[in-house]
């Protein structure tokens, strides 16, 4: 019964659109202050603080103090993975893309974006497809499994197998992309790949948004490393 109550409480938290907006504002893994989250959710700071307190109590968010300021962020990558799954369930049967009332906001994120710490959008899906085509990962039940040739490739890129396998999260989560309706790779492997691309300057973030762009250098790098021809 305790588990049922905990699940019901999480459902109640996500059932309020302004609270869902707060989570989505934190989807790229950054920590934000109350004032910024209030602006993103379209509500005042006192109401936002009340919502944040409930999230922290439920273990969904954590708070970091910096001097007299307090910053809020997702408690773990698993939180965003769960939200992304719920978003996909919600989004799949909705209006066609061209008929969505929120299309002006959604469209810029379709090409490439960060979902907490891994790649999503067309770029995330394309990279996941390519890794499967090359035999580096394969679907096993709910998630992806990394093959031995995959570990050889990732090791050559500087991604440490022991570190990824010991991470306290899914190794290679199969996330259904809410904009593409197809899976991309999340989990520890997805996060490591996104970080690698960013460190190589193959992708760059657009300001403070979740949107990312593939650089000219990145276009060449994706082709040389994975045989992925990216046109954006």
SULMO-V717238 format. One line per field, one symbol per residue. phi: phi as a letter, one per 30 degrees, with the letter a starting at -180 (. if undefined). psi: psi as a letter, one per 30 degrees, with the letter a starting at -180 (. if undefined). Layout:
phi = ???
psi = ???
This chain:
phi = .ddddddddddddddceddddddddcdcidcbdedddddddibdddddddddddddddidcbcccbiccbccbddaeddddddddddddddecdeeedcddceeddedcddaaccibbdbidddddddddddedidbbdbidbccddddddddddddjcddddddcddaddbdccdddccibdbccidddddddddddddidbbddhccddbbdddddeddddddbicccci
psi = eeeeeeeeeeeeeffkeeeeeeeefgfgflklleeeeeeefhlleeeeeeeeeeeeefgellkkkjbglkkklkflffeeeeeeeeeeeefegallefgkfgeeeeeffeeklkjdglkaaeeeeeeeeeeeefgfllkjbfalkkleeeeeeeeffgkkeeeeffkilkeikjkjkfefglklkbaeeeeeeeeeeeefhflkkjbglfklkkleeeeeeeeeefgjjkf.
